[in-house]
Amino acid sequence: MTALGSLRPFACEACGSPSISVPATIHAAADLACAGCGVRVSSWSEFKERARQVILSEIASGKVSADLSNSDILVTDLAPAVR
């Protein structure tokens, strides 16, 4: 368990890694790949919906407050850091 909750719903089915590689261009159909083994994990829209479902489940179970929950990720937050 992390500060963000369980990573299990996001783990790669092939290798178990919870990390993803984000493509250079983000759009609803963009493919996300496992950062561990490279297998396709889901589309960007499927990944966002999975996150939304996990958040709703955690709100319903009382694990997190609805006031502090949000499934929106700013695309600018995904951009690589400029060095």
C-alpha positions as CSV (number, residue, x, y, z in Angstrom):
1,M,0.0,0.0,0.0
2,T,1.3,3.5,-0.9
3,A,0.1,7.0,-0.1
4,L,-1.9,6.7,-3.3
5,G,-3.4,3.3,-2.4
6,S,-2.8,-0.1,-3.8
7,L,-0.9,-0.3,-7.1
8,R,-2.2,-3.8,-7.8
9,P,-5.0,-2.6,-10.2
10,F,-2.4,-0.9,-12.4
11,A,0.2,-3.7,-12.4
12,C,1.3,-5.2,-15.7
13,E,-0.3,-8.6,-16.3
14,A,2.9,-9.9,-17.9
15,C,5.5,-8.9,-15.3
16,G,3.7,-7.3,-12.4
17,S,5.4,-3.9,-12.7
18,P,3.1,-0.9,-11.8
19,S,5.1,1.5,-14.0
20,I,4.1,2.7,-17.4
21,S,5.8,4.4,-20.3
22,V,3.9,7.3,-21.6
23,P,4.1,8.1,-25.3
24,A,5.3,11.5,-26.6
25,T,1.8,12.3,-27.8
26,I,-1.2,11.8,-25.4
27,H,-4.7,11.2,-26.9
28,A,-7.5,8.9,-25.9
29,A,-6.3,6.1,-28.1
30,A,-2.6,6.4,-27.3
31,D,-1.1,3.1,-26.2
32,L,0.6,2.9,-22.8
33,A,3.3,0.3,-22.4
34,C,4.7,-1.4,-19.3
35,A,7.9,0.3,-18.3
36,G,9.2,-3.0,-17.0
37,C,8.7,-5.3,-20.0
38,G,7.3,-3.1,-22.8
39,V,4.0,-5.0,-23.2
40,R,0.9,-2.8,-24.1
41,V,-1.0,-2.1,-20.9
42,S,-4.0,-0.1,-22.2
43,S,-5.0,3.0,-24.0
44,W,-4.8,6.3,-22.3
45,S,-8.6,6.5,-22.0
46,E,-8.8,2.9,-20.6
47,F,-6.1,3.8,-18.1
48,K,-7.9,6.9,-17.0
49,E,-11.2,4.9,-16.6
50,R,-9.4,2.3,-14.5
51,A,-8.1,5.0,-12.2
52,R,-11.5,6.5,-11.9
53,Q,-13.0,3.2,-11.0
54,V,-10.3,2.6,-8.3
55,I,-10.9,6.0,-6.8
56,L,-14.7,5.5,-6.8
57,S,-14.2,2.1,-5.1
58,E,-11.9,3.6,-2.5
59,I,-14.4,6.5,-1.8
60,A,-17.2,3.9,-1.4
61,S,-15.2,1.8,1.0
62,G,-14.2,4.9,3.1
63,K,-10.5,4.5,2.4
64,V,-10.3,8.0,0.9
65,S,-12.3,11.2,1.1
66,A,-14.3,12.3,-1.9
67,D,-13.2,15.8,-1.2
68,L,-9.5,14.9,-1.8
69,S,-10.0,12.6,-4.7
70,N,-9.4,13.4,-8.4
71,S,-8.7,11.2,-11.4
72,D,-7.6,14.0,-13.7
73,I,-3.9,14.1,-14.6
74,L,-2.6,17.1,-16.3
75,V,-0.8,16.2,-19.5
76,T,1.7,18.9,-18.7
77,D,2.6,16.9,-15.6
78,L,3.6,14.0,-17.8
79,A,6.1,16.0,-19.9
80,P,9.7,15.2,-19.4
81,A,11.6,17.7,-17.2
82,V,13.6,20.3,-19.1
83,R,17.2,20.2,-18.1
